[in-house]
């Protein structure tokens, strides 16, 4: 399967008995199941045959260095980018065979989020909720609550084009949460966000997972992942090199950062690297 360049068609239906559930016989069922996922750009394999089960009701970090394939993987899993090969199921539904059913169950905050900038924040949420098929009164109620919790009420009538980076991330998160999805996918949600906005976003996400939702978010900031997540998958060069509960992936390493550097084969630079001139006087 991994060598085919064909668009995935058909394929075996997944087995959802307890033996196939992520986490083993006593673990939670898989919120997301990925089998044989590939994506190439020219001769470069951005994602090279991923098999992965992500458990439901967990705060999951997809981590890796820049260029590891995190964004490409999330784009394929959420139906934004068609894979060259492989299958993805969310909540038991095939992402590419049943896209409408899948997208009604997920919320997505992609990297480089593009919004309707000539709408106000309040109008953006009203529009998004109605596109999702929610009743108008329910949309308005949820939008008001989300804007209040995310500290956007004062900016509700302000055009999105005038929002700061942190405000854009928060209104994008509100749009992703508006229909109460089962699984929330976030690509670098804290990138470029100030500490106050980051703390607000963090609180909303923790509240969401505490109520049974599943968060899958990508990041290359290990300290953030270690403080938020209870389950991680580590990517390097388009492959999954480790996955499981945070404590298991960290192992005997003092921090997730140390375990991560070991897993991805990072070379620690230091003295003796031919930079004798660095820091010395050039006069």
Secondary structure, DSSP 8 states (H G I E B T S, - for coil): -TT--S----------SGGGSTT-TTS--EEEEEEEEEEEETTEEEEEEEEEEEETTSEEEEEE-TTSSHHHHHHHHTTSS--SEEEEEETTEETTTSHHHHHTTEEEE-TT----TTSBHHHHHHHHHHHTT--HHHHHHHHHHHHHHTT-GGGTTSBGGG--HHHHHHHHHHHHHTT--SEEEEESTTTT--HHHHHHHHHHHHHHHHTT-EEEEEES-HHHHHHH-SEEEEEETTEEEEEEEHHHHHTTSSSHHHHHHHHTT-----TTSS-TTTTS---
